[in-house]
Amino acid sequence: MPIVVNLDVMLAKRKMSMNELSERVGITLANLSILKNNKGKAIRFSTLEALCEVLECQPGDLLEFIEENK
């Protein structure tokens, strides 16, 4: 999938653990892991909003489009 979730980058920048993010956002650790490992097929805007609020970032800081070779 050409959309990559840079959750690990933002966690490192904020010096925050997955457990802390999970608790603060109200999303399970399993679902965060799916996002972090780019295994997810979709993300709700409410989840994206909560992640941005807790990580103090913009959606573009978390999501990146990488064009696949044609």
MITIKE-186076 format. One line per field, with one value per atom (N, C-alpha, C): residue number from 1; atom name; x, y, z. Coordinates in steps of 0.001 Angstrom, whole numbers, plus 524288, in hexadecimal, padded with zeros to 5 digits. Layout:
REM residues N
k <- [NUM / ...] $
a <- [CA / ...] $
east <- [X / ...] $
north <- [Y / ...] $
up <- [Z / ...] $
***
This chain:
REM residues 70
k <- [1 / 1 / 1 / 2 / 2 / 2 / 3 / 3 / 3 / 4 / 4 / 4 / 5 / 5 / 5 / 6 / 6 / 6 / 7 / 7 / 7 / 8 / 8 / 8 / 9 / 9 / 9 / 10 / 10 / 10 / 11 / 11 / 11 / 12 / 12 / 12 / 13 / 13 / 13 / 14 / 14 / 14 / 15 / 15 / 15 / 16 / 16 / 16 / 17 / 17 / 17 / 18 / 18 / 18 / 19 / 19 / 19 / 20 / 20 / 20 / 21 / 21 / 21 / 22 / 22 / 22 / 23 / 23 / 23 / 24 / 24 / 24 / 25 / 25 / 25 / 26 / 26 / 26 / 27 / 27 / 27 / 28 / 28 / 28 / 29 / 29 / 29 / 30 / 30 / 30 / 31 / 31 / 31 / 32 / 32 / 32 / 33 / 33 / 33 / 34 / 34 / 34 / 35 / 35 / 35 / 36 / 36 / 36 / 37 / 37 / 37 / 38 / 38 / 38 / 39 / 39 / 39 / 40 / 40 / 40 / 41 / 41 / 41 / 42 / 42 / 42 / 43 / 43 / 43 / 44 / 44 / 44 / 45 / 45 / 45 / 46 / 46 / 46 / 47 / 47 / 47 / 48 / 48 / 48 / 49 / 49 / 49 / 50 / 50 / 50 / 51 / 51 / 51 / 52 / 52 / 52 / 53 / 53 / 53 / 54 / 54 / 54 / 55 / 55 / 55 / 56 / 56 / 56 / 57 / 57 / 57 / 58 / 58 / 58 / 59 / 59 / 59 / 60 / 60 / 60 / 61 / 61 / 61 / 62 / 62 / 62 / 63 / 63 / 63 / 64 / 64 / 64 / 65 / 65 / 65 / 66 / 66 / 66 / 67 / 67 / 67 / 68 / 68 / 68 / 69 / 69 / 69 / 70 / 70 / 70] $
a <- [N / CA / C / N / CA / C / N / CA / C / N / CA / C / N / CA / C / N / CA / C / N / CA / C / N / CA / C / N / CA / C / N / CA / C / N / CA / C / N / CA / C / N / CA / C / N / CA / C / N / CA / C / N / CA / C / N / CA / C / N / CA / C / N / CA / C / N / CA / C / N / CA / C / N / CA / C / N / CA / C / N / CA / C / N / CA / C / N / CA / C / N / CA / C / N / CA / C / N / CA / C / N / CA / C / N / CA / C / N / CA / C / N / CA / C / N / CA / C / N / CA / C / N / CA / C / N / CA / C / N / CA / C / N / CA / C / N / CA / C / N / CA / C / N / CA / C / N / CA / C / N / CA / C / N / CA / C / N / CA / C / N / CA / C / N / CA / C / N / CA / C / N / CA / C / N / CA / C / N / CA / C / N / CA / C / N / CA / C / N / CA / C / N / CA / C / N / CA / C / N / CA / C / N / CA / C / N / CA / C / N / CA / C / N / CA / C / N / CA / C / N / CA / C / N / CA / C / N / CA / C / N / CA / C / N / CA / C / N / CA / C / N / CA / C] $
east <- [80358 / 80000 / 80381 / 8025B / 805C2 / 80545 / 8018E / 80123 / 803C5 / 8078E / 80AA2 / 80946 / 808B2 / 807A1 / 80CC8 / 80E82 / 8137E / 812CB / 80FE7 / 80ECD / 813B7 / 8172A / 81C00 / 81F79 / 81F77 / 8228F / 82081 / 81B50 / 818FD / 8199B / 81934 / 81A01 / 81F8E / 82350 / 828C6 / 8299B / 82750 / 827EA / 8258E / 82146 / 81E90 / 82062 / 8240F / 82617 / 8219A / 81E14 / 8196C / 81948 / 81780 / 81717 / 811D2 / 81185 / 80C9A / 8087F / 80A20 / 80674 / 8041F / 80768 / 8057F / 801C5 / 8033C / 7FFE4 / 7FAAB / 7FAD8 / 7F61B / 7F269 / 7F47C / 7F14B / 7EF15 / 7F24F / 7F0AB / 7ECD0 / 7ED4D / 7E9DB / 7E4DC / 7E53B / 7E0B5 / 7E008 / 7E45B / 7E45E / 7E7AE / 7E637 / 7E913 / 7EEA5 / 7F207 / 7F778 / 7F7C6 / 7F45A / 7F43E / 7F2F5 / 7EF15 / 7EDAA / 7F1ED / 7F483 / 7F8EE / 7FD50 / 7FE49 / 80260 / 8011C / 7FC2E / 7FA87 / 7FBCA / 7FA9C / 7FBDB / 801B8 / 80486 / 80A33 / 80CFD / 80B0F / 80D90 / 80B46 / 80827 / 805D4 / 802A8 / 7FFE0 / 7FC88 / 7F6CD / 7F593 / 7F030 / 7EE65 / 7E95E / 7E70F / 7E437 / 7E310 / 7E02D / 7E12C / 7E000 / 7E04D / 7DBBF / 7D91E / 7D4CA / 7D6F7 / 7D40C / 7D5B1 / 7D5E9 / 7D268 / 7D272 / 7D76E / 7D94E / 7DE37 / 7E2CF / 7E2D5 / 7E6FF / 7E71E / 7E285 / 7E22D / 7E471 / 7E30D / 7E4FF / 7EAEA / 7ECFA / 7F2A5 / 7F55D / 7F33E / 7F593 / 7F558 / 7F117 / 7F083 / 7F484 / 7F4FF / 7F89C / 7FE47 / 7FF73 / 804DA / 80636 / 80259 / 8031F / 8058F / 802C5 / 804BA / 8002F / 80168 / 7FD8F / 7FCF1 / 7F87D / 7F7D0 / 7FC49 / 7FE4A / 8029A / 807AC / 80818 / 80CAC / 80C5F / 807A5 / 806D7 / 80643 / 803F3 / 802CF / 8063D / 80823 / 80B8C / 80A10 / 809B5 / 80898 / 80DB7 / 80EA0 / 81356 / 81192 / 812D1 / 8111B / 813BC / 81087 / 81292 / 814AD / 8186D / 81A7A / 8163F / 815BA / 81197 / 8134B] $
north <- [7FB64 / 80000 / 804D4 / 80886 / 80D19 / 8111B / 81065 / 81405 / 81191 / 81450 / 81269 / 815A2 / 812F4 / 81592 / 81610 / 81AD5 / 81BE2 / 81C89 / 818EF / 81946 / 8189F / 81527 / 81441 / 8191F / 81C17 / 820E7 / 824E9 / 82598 / 82968 / 827B6 / 822AE / 820C0 / 821F3 / 82124 / 82231 / 82808 / 82B4A / 830F1 / 832D7 / 8306D / 83209 / 82F03 / 82B5D / 8280F / 8258D / 8231E / 820C1 / 81AF3 / 817C2 / 81227 / 810E8 / 80C5F / 80A8A / 809F6 / 80811 / 8075F / 80C96 / 81098 / 815B9 / 817EB / 81776 / 81967 / 81689 / 81177 / 80E51 / 81035 / 8111D / 812EE / 81862 / 81BDA / 8214A / 821F9 / 81EB7 / 81F21 / 81BEF / 817C6 / 8146E / 81073 / 80E8C / 80A91 / 8060B / 80156 / 7FCCF / 7FCB6 / 7FA4F / 7F9B7 / 7F689 / 7F2B4 / 7EF79 / 7F2C7 / 7F637 / 7F990 / 7FD89 / 7FF8B / 8031A / 80042 / 7FB73 / 7F855 / 7F777 / 7F690 / 7F5EA / 7FAD2 / 7FF59 / 8044B / 80502 / 8041C / 804F1 / 80182 / 7FCBC / 7F906 / 7F928 / 7FD3E / 7FE0B / 7F959 / 7F6E9 / 7F276 / 7F419 / 7F8E2 / 7FABD / 7FC09 / 7FB84 / 7FCC9 / 80202 / 803EF / 808D6 / 80B0B / 81013 / 8129C / 8166E / 8165A / 819FD / 81F6C / 82356 / 828B4 / 829D7 / 82789 / 82872 / 82642 / 821D6 / 81F97 / 822F9 / 824A9 / 8280F / 82D29 / 82F4A / 83417 / 83354 / 82F02 / 82DEB / 82D35 / 82A7C / 829C0 / 82F02 / 8324D / 83778 / 83AD3 / 83A79 / 83D97 / 83BF7 / 836E2 / 834F3 / 835CA / 834DE / 83563 / 83AFA / 83E80 / 843FB / 84479 / 84239 / 8424B / 842FB / 8433C / 8439B / 83E3E / 83D3A / 83835 / 836FC / 83AF4 / 83A2C / 83880 / 83951 / 83779 / 83191 / 82F7C / 829E2 / 826B9 / 82919 / 82642 / 82831 / 82477 / 825CC / 82274 / 824E4 / 82216 / 820E8 / 81BEF / 81A4C / 81784 / 819E9 / 817C0 / 81275 / 80EAD / 80986 / 80986 / 8062B / 805A4 / 80365 / 8058C / 803DB / 7FF87] $
up <- [80000 / 80000 / 80000 / 7FCA5 / 7FC30 / 80096 / 80434 / 8089E / 80D55 / 80F71 / 813DB / 818AD / 81D20 / 82215 / 82501 / 825E9 / 82886 / 82E6B / 830BE / 83650 / 8398F / 837F5 / 83ADE / 83AFE / 836B4 / 83673 / 83A5F / 83A77 / 83E0B / 843BB / 844BC / 84A15 / 84BE2 / 84880 / 849D9 / 84AC8 / 84764 / 84807 / 84D26 / 84EBE / 85387 / 8585C / 85777 / 85BB5 / 85EBC / 85BCA / 85E06 / 85C96 / 86023 / 85F20 / 85C9D / 85A3C / 857FD / 85C45 / 860D3 / 86528 / 866D3 / 86753 / 868E5 / 864CA / 85FD9 / 85BA7 / 85BAA / 85C5D / 85C8B / 860C8 / 8655F / 869BF / 868C0 / 866C5 / 8660D / 8618D / 85D86 / 85904 / 859D7 / 85CF1 / 85DBC / 8596A / 85769 / 85349 / 85547 / 853D7 / 855D8 / 853B4 / 856A4 / 85506 / 84FF6 / 84F73 / 84AB2 / 845E7 / 84661 / 841F3 / 840B6 / 844B8 / 843C5 / 840EF / 8426D / 83FDE / 83A26 / 838F9 / 83380 / 83066 / 832A7 / 83001 / 82F74 / 833B8 / 833CC / 82FD1 / 82F1A / 82B8C / 82606 / 824F6 / 81FC6 / 81DE5 / 82175 / 82024 / 81FB5 / 82153 / 82135 / 81BBB / 81AE4 / 815CD / 815F2 / 81AB2 / 81B39 / 820AA / 82139 / 82651 / 826AC / 82B0A / 82BCF / 82CCD / 82AF8 / 82BEA / 831BE / 834C4 / 83A6E / 83CE3 / 83AE8 / 83CD8 / 83B39 / 83656 / 83464 / 83777 / 8388D / 83B97 / 84111 / 84392 / 848D8 / 848D8 / 844F6 / 84489 / 843DF / 84071 / 83F88 / 8446F / 84743 / 84C06 / 8501E / 85107 / 85507 / 85364 / 84E5F / 84C82 / 84AE9 / 84B3A / 849C8 / 8445E / 8408F / 83B33 / 8376D / 8327A / 82E51 / 82BBD / 82928 / 8267A / 822B2 / 82018 / 81C6E / 81F0A / 8242E / 82704 / 827E0 / 827DB / 828D5 / 823D4 / 81FD8 / 81B03 / 81691 / 8137E / 80F18 / 80A76 / 805E5 / 8010D / 7FE52 / 7FD4B / 7FA82 / 7F58F / 7F11C / 7EC27 / 7EB19 / 7E998 / 7E84E / 7E2C4 / 7E1BD / 7DC6E / 7D8EC / 7D451 / 7D0C3 / 7CD45] $
***
